[in-house]
Structure formats: C-alpha cells, structure tokens
Amino acid sequence: MTEQSDNNQKMRDYWRKNVRLVIILLAIWWIVSYGAGIFWAGSLDEYTIPGTGFKLGFWFAQQGSIYVFVGLIFGYAWRMNKLDKEYDVHED
C-alpha cells in the first residue's frame, strides 16, 4: 500500500511540475504575442531593429512572436525530456 501511495504522489508531483511549466510558457507566449505585438506596440515602435529599419512593435507582431513561439516549443521539449527522466517516465 505504501509503494502505491508513493507512486501516486510521485505522479502528482510530475503533473504539477508539467502544468506549472505549461502555465509559465503560456504566460511568456501571451506577453510576447499580445503584449509586445499589440498592447505595447506603440511604445516599442519608438525603437527600430538595427540594420533593417523595422519598428520593434511591428517586428514583434510580424516575426518576433513566431520566433519566440518556436523557441518555447523547443524549450518545452527539452525541459519535459529532463522531467521525464527525473520521474522515470521517459521513452527509451
């Protein structure tokens, strides 16, 4: 009974960390996509990307949020691989 209880607690901890990671990544995605691309675009447009002349708010709305999103996908995969190995639920 104790082993089953320990295993259940271990899986609850695993999923808690998984959900926490997803919430953090979604918050970053929201800040970059909506914050930088929409809400603060006017303020960010005061700056330009060196060598291109593009305003920073426009760049985030058109390109930057996509780059950040792809980075978040790779970051999630990397972190989940570490978490899977830590809790011994990884694929071989």
Backbone as ProteinMPNN parsed JSONL, in Angstrom:
{"seq_chain_A": "MTEQSDNNQKMRDYWRKNVRLVIILLAIWWIVSYGAGIFWAGSLDEYTIPGTGFKLGFWFAQQGSIYVFVGLIFGYAWRMNKLDKEYDVHED", "coords_chain_A": {"N_chain_A": [[0.816, -1.184, 0.0], [1.968, 1.24, 0.714], [3.92, 1.615, -1.235], [2.339, 2.005, -3.508], [1.071, 4.375, -2.761], [3.276, 6.089, -2.602], [4.015, 6.071, -5.3], [1.751, 7.238, -6.462], [1.916, 9.799, -5.352], [4.301, 10.609, -6.488], [3.577, 10.729, -9.21], [1.642, 12.738, -9.071], [3.265, 14.904, -8.347], [4.869, 15.024, -10.622], [2.971, 15.738, -12.627], [2.114, 18.157, -11.587], [4.435, 19.707, -11.833], [4.621, 19.631, -14.609], [2.261, 20.983, -15.443], [2.751, 23.452, -14.272], [5.001, 24.283, -15.749], [3.821, 24.495, -18.308], [1.988, 26.576, -17.847], [3.729, 28.704, -17.271], [5.108, 28.905, -19.736], [2.966, 29.508, -21.442], [2.282, 31.991, -20.388], [4.553, 33.488, -21.067], [4.331, 33.316, -23.85], [1.912, 34.737, -24.192], [2.628, 37.298, -23.255], [4.588, 38.03, -25.131], [3.25, 37.708, -27.635], [0.684, 39.064, -27.455], [1.182, 41.199, -25.701], [3.709, 42.517, -26.51], [3.248, 42.595, -29.256], [0.752, 43.795, -29.627], [-0.486, 45.323, -27.373], [1.683, 46.901, -26.296], [2.822, 47.79, -28.6], [2.86, 50.373, -29.727], [4.552, 51.801, -27.966], [6.867, 50.287, -28.248], [7.439, 50.784, -30.875], [8.956, 53.014, -30.944], [11.523, 52.26, -31.076], [13.91, 50.806, -33.307], [14.826, 47.934, -35.314], [18.183, 47.31, -35.566], [19.883, 47.918, -38.598], [17.799, 47.126, -40.219], [15.643, 48.84, -40.113], [13.063, 48.348, -39.377], [10.33, 48.884, -37.205], [10.22, 48.085, -33.738], [7.832, 47.185, -32.435], [6.223, 46.497, -34.644], [7.843, 44.477, -35.698], [7.728, 42.514, -33.663], [5.015, 41.87, -33.834], [4.871, 40.763, -36.381], [7.071, 38.991, -36.848], [8.699, 38.402, -34.553], [7.113, 37.237, -32.483], [6.562, 34.769, -33.568], [9.107, 33.586, -33.743], [9.723, 33.478, -30.999], [7.675, 31.759, -30.149], [8.358, 29.338, -31.456], [10.793, 28.907, -30.191], [9.829, 28.488, -27.593], [8.529, 26.053, -27.942], [10.684, 24.301, -28.45], [12.03, 24.675, -26.014], [10.126, 23.66, -24.228], [10.048, 20.954, -25.014], [12.697, 20.183, -24.441], [12.821, 20.654, -21.645], [10.772, 18.953, -20.726], [11.775, 16.457, -21.458], [13.903, 16.27, -19.625], [12.411, 16.313, -17.25], [10.846, 14.006, -17.571], [12.839, 12.027, -17.431], [13.737, 12.488, -14.837], [11.542, 11.647, -13.333], [11.31, 9.107, -14.169], [9.674, 8.341, -16.391], [10.261, 8.381, -18.967], [10.657, 7.798, -22.532], [12.251, 5.062, -24.12]], "CA_chain_A": [[0.0, 0.0, 0.0], [2.85, 2.395, 0.799], [4.556, 1.791, -2.536], [1.311, 2.587, -4.379], [0.891, 5.751, -2.306], [4.464, 6.824, -3.038], [3.937, 6.208, -6.745], [0.711, 8.234, -6.737], [2.462, 11.116, -5.006], [5.315, 10.901, -7.496], [2.879, 11.134, -10.434], [1.03, 14.054, -8.816], [4.356, 15.877, -8.421], [5.238, 15.111, -12.032], [1.963, 16.516, -13.359], [2.136, 19.512, -11.046], [5.553, 20.395, -12.494], [4.27, 19.746, -16.018], [1.267, 22.054, -15.579], [3.439, 24.714, -13.941], [5.808, 24.632, -16.91], [2.916, 24.924, -19.379], [1.456, 27.892, -17.49], [4.815, 29.678, -17.447], [5.345, 29.088, -21.168], [1.81, 30.222, -21.996], [2.392, 33.386, -19.966], [5.581, 34.094, -21.923], [3.732, 33.438, -25.178], [0.929, 35.802, -24.147], [3.336, 38.573, -23.125], [5.256, 38.348, -26.39], [2.303, 37.824, -28.738], [-0.306, 40.111, -27.245], [1.79, 42.368, -25.073], [4.665, 43.215, -27.375], [2.73, 42.743, -30.62], [-0.491, 44.566, -29.7], [-0.684, 46.303, -26.315], [2.808, 47.818, -26.165], [3.417, 48.003, -29.922], [3.113, 51.804, -29.904], [5.755, 52.164, -27.208], [8.025, 49.594, -28.83], [7.721, 51.351, -32.2], [9.942, 54.087, -30.808], [12.822, 51.639, -31.33], [13.988, 50.063, -34.573], [15.784, 46.831, -35.387], [19.365, 47.831, -36.262], [20.203, 47.383, -39.917], [16.607, 46.829, -41.016], [14.736, 49.97, -40.112], [11.727, 47.946, -38.918], [9.993, 49.267, -35.839], [10.236, 46.907, -32.872], [6.464, 46.71, -32.237], [5.832, 45.834, -35.88], [8.617, 43.245, -35.826], [7.157, 41.515, -32.754], [3.713, 41.443, -34.343], [5.014, 40.023, -37.63], [8.11, 37.96, -36.845], [9.253, 38.076, -33.242], [6.28, 36.313, -31.712], [6.712, 33.438, -34.17], [10.398, 33.063, -33.287], [9.609, 33.142, -29.58], [6.813, 30.589, -30.045], [9.158, 28.164, -31.841], [11.729, 28.712, -29.089], [9.088, 27.911, -26.475], [8.288, 24.639, -28.258], [11.934, 23.581, -28.193], [12.268, 24.734, -24.579], [9.21, 22.723, -23.581], [10.507, 19.585, -25.304], [13.932, 19.96, -23.697], [12.526, 20.57, -20.211], [9.971, 17.759, -20.461], [12.677, 15.302, -21.511], [14.583, 16.217, -18.332], [11.419, 15.967, -16.236], [10.506, 12.597, -17.776], [13.934, 11.208, -16.894], [13.752, 12.671, -13.39], [10.447, 10.86, -12.74], [11.399, 7.775, -14.778], [8.54, 8.079, -17.291], [10.763, 8.683, -20.312], [10.624, 6.749, -23.55], [13.602, 4.586, -24.44]], "C_chain_A": [[0.866, 1.257, 0.0], [3.516, 2.68, -0.538], [3.593, 2.436, -3.528], [1.099, 4.06, -4.038], [2.065, 6.626, -2.73], [4.438, 7.075, -4.539], [2.885, 7.251, -7.146], [1.204, 9.644, -6.447], [3.49, 11.554, -6.038], [4.66, 11.375, -8.797], [2.176, 12.488, -10.262], [2.084, 15.154, -8.892], [4.787, 16.107, -9.868], [4.258, 15.999, -12.794], [1.88, 17.942, -12.857], [3.249, 20.319, -11.715], [5.266, 20.602, -13.978], [3.303, 20.907, -16.235], [1.897, 23.406, -15.267], [4.285, 25.192, -15.12], [4.925, 25.16, -18.044], [2.364, 26.314, -19.083], [2.508, 28.978, -17.673], [5.05, 29.954, -18.928], [4.187, 29.808, -21.848], [1.831, 31.696, -21.603], [3.427, 34.13, -20.806], [5.022, 34.312, -23.321], [2.744, 34.6, -25.22], [1.603, 37.167, -24.099], [3.958, 38.981, -24.449], [4.235, 38.595, -27.504], [1.353, 39.002, -28.581], [0.313, 41.378, -26.668], [2.656, 43.156, -26.025], [4.096, 43.476, -28.765], [1.503, 43.616, -30.737], [-0.515, 45.683, -28.663], [0.438, 47.335, -26.235], [3.477, 48.122, -27.497], [3.741, 49.482, -30.149], [4.372, 52.262, -29.195], [7.0, 51.525, -27.813], [8.397, 50.147, -30.199], [8.668, 52.544, -32.146], [11.35, 53.576, -31.106], [12.776, 50.904, -32.665], [15.001, 48.935, -34.45], [16.997, 47.346, -36.17], [19.601, 47.129, -37.601], [18.995, 47.092, -40.786], [15.673, 48.016, -41.136], [13.325, 49.618, -39.67], [11.517, 48.401, -37.481], [9.808, 48.006, -35.006], [8.838, 46.341, -32.63], [5.947, 45.961, -33.452], [6.548, 44.5, -36.017], [8.062, 42.158, -34.913], [5.83, 40.999, -33.284], [3.858, 40.543, -35.565], [5.976, 38.838, -37.553], [8.485, 37.47, -35.453], [8.433, 37.078, -32.458], [6.368, 34.893, -32.266], [8.028, 32.806, -33.722], [10.35, 32.644, -31.826], [8.765, 31.884, -29.404], [7.585, 29.312, -30.397], [10.191, 27.867, -30.752], [11.064, 28.087, -27.874], [8.801, 26.426, -26.711], [9.545, 23.817, -27.974], [12.266, 23.566, -26.708], [11.388, 23.765, -23.817], [9.678, 21.278, -23.793], [11.757, 19.252, -24.502], [13.653, 19.763, -22.213], [11.718, 19.32, -19.871], [10.808, 16.496, -20.557], [13.43, 15.149, -20.189], [13.626, 15.784, -17.228], [11.008, 14.497, -16.342], [11.581, 11.677, -17.212], [13.999, 11.297, -15.376], [12.704, 11.791, -12.707], [10.348, 9.468, -13.361], [10.134, 7.403, -15.578], [8.95, 8.344, -18.74], [10.625, 7.469, -21.244], [12.047, 6.332, -23.848], [13.848, 4.608, -25.916]], "O_chain_A": [[0.521, 2.24, -0.656], [3.663, 3.836, -0.935], [3.986, 3.312, -4.3], [0.964, 4.894, -4.934], [1.877, 7.763, -3.163], [4.795, 8.16, -4.999], [3.107, 8.046, -8.059], [0.936, 10.572, -7.21], [3.544, 12.724, -6.416], [5.139, 12.324, -9.418], [2.124, 13.287, -11.197], [1.822, 16.222, -9.444], [5.037, 17.239, -10.281], [4.669, 16.904, -13.52], [1.6, 18.851, -13.638], [3.042, 21.465, -12.114], [5.629, 21.634, -14.542], [3.516, 21.729, -17.127], [1.601, 24.397, -15.935], [4.28, 26.378, -15.447], [5.257, 26.168, -18.669], [2.283, 27.146, -19.986], [2.203, 30.058, -18.179], [5.178, 31.111, -19.331], [4.407, 30.63, -22.738], [1.443, 32.555, -22.395], [3.201, 35.271, -21.208], [5.218, 35.375, -23.912], [2.738, 35.369, -26.181], [1.204, 38.086, -24.814], [3.868, 40.141, -24.85], [4.342, 39.579, -28.236], [1.236, 39.838, -29.477], [0.0, 42.489, -27.098], [2.379, 44.319, -26.317], [4.433, 44.483, -29.387], [1.218, 44.135, -31.817], [-0.559, 46.86, -29.021], [0.164, 48.529, -26.119], [4.586, 48.655, -27.523], [4.79, 49.803, -30.707], [5.167, 53.02, -29.751], [8.058, 52.15, -27.88], [9.537, 50.002, -30.639], [9.126, 53.028, -33.181], [12.261, 54.365, -31.36], [11.719, 50.438, -33.092], [15.903, 48.967, -33.612], [16.853, 47.773, -37.315], [19.524, 45.904, -37.702], [19.148, 46.835, -41.98], [14.991, 48.178, -42.148], [12.469, 50.5, -39.594], [12.42, 48.311, -36.649], [9.308, 46.992, -35.493], [8.674, 45.121, -32.62], [5.309, 44.917, -33.32], [5.94, 43.503, -36.406], [7.935, 41.007, -35.33], [5.552, 39.804, -33.19], [3.04, 39.644, -35.763], [5.71, 37.789, -38.139], [8.576, 36.267, -35.21], [8.984, 36.171, -31.836], [6.261, 33.924, -31.514], [8.063, 31.629, -33.362], [10.868, 31.591, -31.454], [9.106, 31.026, -28.59], [7.466, 28.309, -29.693], [10.435, 26.705, -30.429], [11.663, 27.251, -27.197], [8.832, 25.634, -25.769], [9.478, 22.766, -27.336], [12.735, 22.551, -26.191], [11.839, 23.119, -22.872], [9.698, 20.482, -22.854], [11.865, 18.16, -23.943], [14.172, 18.835, -21.592], [11.955, 18.695, -18.837], [10.573, 15.549, -19.806], [13.583, 14.037, -19.685], [13.988, 14.98, -16.368], [10.842, 13.821, -15.327], [11.27, 10.663, -16.586], [14.282, 10.306, -14.702], [12.95, 11.252, -11.628], [9.394, 8.736, -13.096], [9.605, 6.299, -15.45], [8.105, 8.508, -19.62], [10.5, 6.321, -20.818], [12.955, 7.163, -23.832], [14.934, 4.241, -26.366]]}, "name": "protein", "num_of_chains": 1, "seq": "MTEQSDNNQKMRDYWRKNVRLVIILLAIWWIVSYGAGIFWAGSLDEYTIPGTGFKLGFWFAQQGSIYVFVGLIFGYAWRMNKLDKEYDVHED"}
